[in-house]
Amino acid sequence: MDIIPPQVLEYADQFTSPEEELLQQVAADTVANHSHAHMLSGHQQGKFLEMISTLLQPRRILEIGTFTGYSALYLAKGLQPDGVLHTIELRAEDAAVSQANFDRSNDREKIILHTGNALEIIPTLTETWDLVFIDADKVGYSDYYELVVPRVRQGGVILADNVLFHGQVLEQPITGKNAKAIQSFNERVQKDPRVENVLVTIRDGLLMIRKK
């Protein structure tokens, strides 16, 4: 299901600041060489992530789901001079591509890539997070959320991608495993007294969550 008409996306793209050369190359290489290129955050969402990060000026960012490194490169742009972004990728092959992309960036010293299971890695990171981006396996969203919320500072932000899950969350009844998991996650956040939230209808839906 197309949540947003293609012509609206094209128009929005025209009025979004352009990608820098490295990000253009990462996007093009992902589309050309990866069988799951649709998982790429994309130009508009990438710039949105950059803008949120720049506004927050975080010292510590956590990204769950690196893919080919495109979104991490955008998020890193808002880091303070002594800031660090930790990003976690399950698949070793994608992690290797991401690291190669990070090595080409001016922010390469600020990005730490972890390869493995996020549920095992997150508890080992003794940081207080200013900004968290969740964009990994959908059935894990609720578990990731519960792991990170206690470590997010007051006023810190969590962003969760794909919260419309291709429109499948609008089905009655919801039948897909991933859509059910996303619906459960959305409901969990909505009922959580620790946070306030807004669902932004950019791309496949982005849930923006602020810790009170």
MIFILO-877967 format. One record per residue (C-alpha): x, y, z; residue number from 0. Coordinates in nm, 4 decimals, always signed. Each point is the difference from the previous one (the first is absolute). Layout:
<sites>
        c1        c2        c3    i
         X         Y         Z  NUM
...
</sites>
This chain:
<sites>
        c1        c2        c3    i
   +0.0000   +0.0000   +0.0000    0
   +0.1292   +0.3484   -0.0894    1
   -0.0621   +0.2069   +0.3134    2
   +0.1217   +0.3169   -0.1692    3
   -0.0722   +0.0579   -0.3729    4
   +0.3181   -0.0179   -0.2110    5
   -0.0564   +0.3486   -0.1394    6
   -0.0041   +0.1416   +0.3540    7
   +0.3286   -0.1759   +0.0768    8
   +0.1535   +0.1375   -0.3179    9
   -0.1163   +0.3518   +0.0855   10
   +0.1340   -0.0280   +0.3562   11
   +0.3322   -0.1200   -0.1384   12
   +0.0274   +0.3139   -0.2123   13
   -0.0295   +0.2157   +0.3101   14
   +0.2379   -0.1938   +0.2224   15
   +0.3623   +0.1114   +0.0255   16
   +0.2211   -0.2199   -0.2200   17
   +0.2205   -0.2843   +0.1190   18
   +0.3712   +0.0525   +0.0190   19
   +0.2144   -0.2025   -0.2409   20
   +0.0880   -0.2828   +0.2398   21
   -0.3639   -0.0612   +0.0909   22
   -0.0964   +0.0016   -0.3673   23
   +0.2644   -0.2651   -0.0615   24
   -0.1110   -0.2138   +0.2953   25
   -0.3612   +0.0134   -0.1180   26
   +0.0925   -0.0780   -0.3613   27
   +0.2278   -0.2887   +0.1000   28
   -0.2689   -0.1461   +0.2270   29
   -0.2642   +0.0148   -0.2736   30
   +0.2382   -0.1525   -0.2539   31
   +0.1438   -0.2784   +0.2152   32
   -0.2352   -0.0919   +0.2848   33
   -0.2985   -0.2295   -0.0437   34
   -0.1836   +0.1821   +0.2803   35
   +0.0730   +0.3550   -0.1104   36
   -0.3561   +0.1012   +0.0951   37
   +0.1220   -0.0057   +0.3608   38
   +0.2068   +0.3137   -0.0644   39
   -0.1337   +0.2986   +0.1952   40
   -0.0065   +0.2202   -0.3098   41
   +0.0726   +0.3639   -0.0701   42
   -0.2937   +0.1694   +0.1763   43
   +0.0175   -0.2112   +0.3118   44
   +0.3773   +0.0305   +0.0080   45
   -0.0207   +0.3785   +0.0006   46
   -0.2692   -0.0184   +0.2680   47
   +0.2316   -0.2102   +0.2183   48
   +0.2801   +0.2465   -0.0585   49
   -0.2230   +0.2929   +0.0947   50
   -0.1210   -0.1640   +0.3220   51
   +0.3576   -0.0855   +0.0943   52
   +0.1208   +0.3508   -0.0798   53
   -0.2776   +0.1538   +0.2101   54
   +0.0728   -0.2292   +0.2959   55
   +0.3806   +0.0233   -0.0303   56
   +0.0423   -0.3372   +0.1724   57
   +0.3136   -0.1321   +0.1680   58
   -0.1111   -0.3617   -0.0198   59
   -0.2093   -0.1598   -0.2756   60
   -0.1058   -0.3640   -0.0242   61
   -0.1148   -0.1487   -0.3293   62
   -0.1499   -0.3495   -0.0054   63
   +0.0248   -0.1299   -0.3572   64
   +0.2898   +0.1427   -0.2025   65
   -0.0740   -0.1578   -0.3408   66
   +0.2532   +0.1673   -0.2351   67
   +0.0695   +0.3001   +0.2238   68
   -0.2093   +0.2623   -0.1789   69
   -0.2129   +0.1080   +0.2975   70
   +0.2961   -0.0051   +0.2414   71
   +0.1888   +0.2422   -0.2241   72
   -0.2948   +0.2386   +0.0141   73
   -0.0461   -0.0353   +0.3775   74
   +0.3698   +0.0585   +0.0674   75
   -0.0194   +0.3468   -0.1545   76
   -0.1686   +0.1416   +0.3115   77
   +0.2472   -0.1393   +0.2534   78
   +0.1850   +0.2336   +0.2308   79
   +0.3788   +0.0201   -0.0593   80
   +0.0612   -0.2654   +0.2679   81
   -0.3086   -0.2027   -0.0971   82
   -0.0182   -0.3684   -0.0920   83
   -0.2525   -0.2054   -0.1951   84
   -0.0285   -0.3719   +0.0780   85
   -0.1677   -0.2014   -0.2747   86
   -0.0882   -0.3705   +0.0076   87
   -0.0326   -0.2305   -0.3023   88
   -0.0889   -0.3690   +0.0230   89
   +0.1282   -0.1057   -0.3446   90
   +0.3782   -0.0107   -0.0384   91
   -0.0149   +0.0666   -0.3740   92
   -0.2028   +0.3191   +0.0422   93
   +0.2218   +0.1062   +0.2903   94
   +0.3070   -0.0290   -0.2222   95
   -0.1625   +0.2203   -0.2658   96
   -0.1008   +0.2519   +0.2666   97
   +0.3489   +0.0180   +0.1445   98
   +0.1444   +0.0636   -0.3443   99
   -0.2494   +0.2832   -0.0457  100
   +0.0783   +0.1442   +0.3439  101
   +0.3722   -0.0069   -0.0794  102
   -0.0674   +0.2423   -0.2870  103
   -0.1791   +0.2489   +0.2265  104
   +0.1355   +0.3008   +0.1864  105
   -0.1883   -0.1355   +0.3022  106
   +0.1724   -0.3389   -0.0070  107
   +0.1661   +0.0532   +0.3406  108
   -0.3414   +0.0624   +0.1581  109
   -0.1709   -0.3179   -0.1220  110
   +0.0430   -0.3319   +0.1833  111
   -0.1436   -0.3027   -0.1791  112
   -0.1034   -0.3121   +0.1934  113
   -0.0746   -0.3242   -0.1827  114
   -0.2377   -0.2492   +0.1601  115
   -0.3282   -0.0343   +0.1863  116
   -0.1234   +0.3368   +0.1262  117
   -0.1779   -0.1587   +0.2972  118
   +0.3378   -0.1243   +0.1202  119
   +0.2030   +0.3073   -0.0943  120
   -0.2237   +0.2797   +0.1355  121
   +0.0379   -0.1009   +0.3686  122
   +0.3806   +0.0184   -0.0363  123
   -0.0112   +0.3654   -0.1104  124
   +0.0086   +0.1981   +0.3240  125
   -0.1032   +0.3309   -0.1544  126
   -0.2752   +0.2511   +0.0554  127
   -0.1658   +0.0534   -0.3371  128
   -0.1069   +0.3357   -0.1383  129
   -0.1394   -0.1481   -0.3215  130
   -0.0940   -0.3558   -0.0992  131
   -0.1036   -0.1222   -0.3457  132
   -0.1698   -0.3405   -0.0216  133
   -0.0059   -0.1502   -0.3497  134
   +0.0626   -0.3721   +0.0365  135
   -0.2113   -0.3177   +0.0058  136
   -0.3573   +0.1001   +0.0736  137
   -0.0775   -0.2802   +0.2443  138
   +0.2805   +0.1344   +0.2201  139
   -0.1239   +0.3601   +0.0229  140
   -0.1756   -0.0346   +0.3363  141
   +0.3007   -0.1744   +0.1550  142
   +0.2414   +0.2622   -0.1350  143
   -0.2247   +0.2761   +0.1281  144
   -0.0159   -0.1399   +0.3522  145
   +0.3779   -0.0410   +0.0053  146
   +0.0753   +0.3565   -0.1042  147
   -0.2684   +0.2094   +0.1733  148
   +0.1658   -0.0194   +0.3450  149
   +0.3288   +0.1158   -0.1551  150
   -0.1458   +0.2957   -0.1923  151
   +0.0461   +0.3340   +0.1746  152
   -0.2969   +0.2143   +0.0965  153
   -0.0958   +0.1904   -0.3157  154
   +0.1829   -0.2508   -0.2180  155
   -0.1589   -0.1313   -0.3180  156
   -0.0645   -0.3469   -0.1424  157
   -0.0886   -0.0329   -0.3678  158
   -0.1520   -0.3262   -0.1292  159
   -0.0265   -0.0682   -0.3726  160
   -0.2598   -0.1932   -0.2025  161
   -0.2804   +0.0488   +0.2522  162
   -0.2614   -0.0084   -0.2779  163
   +0.1607   -0.3150   -0.1429  164
   -0.1107   +0.0457   -0.3597  165
   -0.3547   +0.0752   +0.1136  166
   -0.0471   -0.3464   +0.1477  167
   -0.0730   +0.1485   +0.3443  168
   -0.3197   +0.1421   -0.1530  169
   -0.1358   -0.3431   -0.0915  170
   -0.2861   -0.1504   +0.1977  171
   +0.0963   -0.2451   +0.1255  172
   +0.3779   +0.0413   -0.0124  173
   +0.1426   -0.3305   -0.1197  174
   +0.3721   +0.0398   -0.0739  175
   +0.2525   -0.0848   +0.2718  176
   +0.1978   +0.3218   -0.0441  177
   -0.3108   +0.2173   -0.0202  178
   -0.1334   -0.1555   +0.3207  179
   +0.3318   +0.0708   +0.1713  180
   -0.0020   +0.3615   -0.1164  181
   -0.3607   +0.0469   +0.1122  182
   +0.0901   -0.1389   +0.3413  183
   +0.2992   +0.2343   +0.0201  184
   -0.2072   +0.3038   -0.0990  185
   -0.2585   -0.0850   +0.2646  186
   +0.2709   -0.0521   +0.2630  187
   +0.1482   +0.3445   -0.0636  188
   -0.3432   +0.1653   -0.0084  189
   -0.0765   -0.1350   +0.3485  190
   +0.3432   +0.0688   +0.1505  191
   -0.0213   +0.2796   +0.2623  192
   +0.3771   +0.0545   -0.0215  193
   -0.0206   +0.1562   -0.3449  194
   -0.1948   +0.2150   -0.2424  195
   -0.0126   -0.0854   -0.3685  196
   -0.1105   +0.0983   -0.3482  197
   -0.0249   -0.2203   -0.3078  198
   +0.1449   +0.1838   -0.2981  199
   -0.1267   -0.1171   -0.3403  200
   +0.3358   +0.0222   -0.1751  201
   +0.0912   -0.2945   -0.2259  202
   -0.1243   -0.3154   +0.1817  203
   -0.0852   +0.1810   +0.3218  204
   +0.2347   +0.1303   +0.2694  205
   -0.0975   -0.0011   +0.3673  206
   +0.1660   +0.2860   +0.1865  207
   +0.0152   -0.0581   +0.3742  208
   +0.1225   +0.2454   +0.2645  209
   +0.0810   -0.1150   +0.3503  210
   -0.1699   +0.2197   +0.2589  211
</sites>
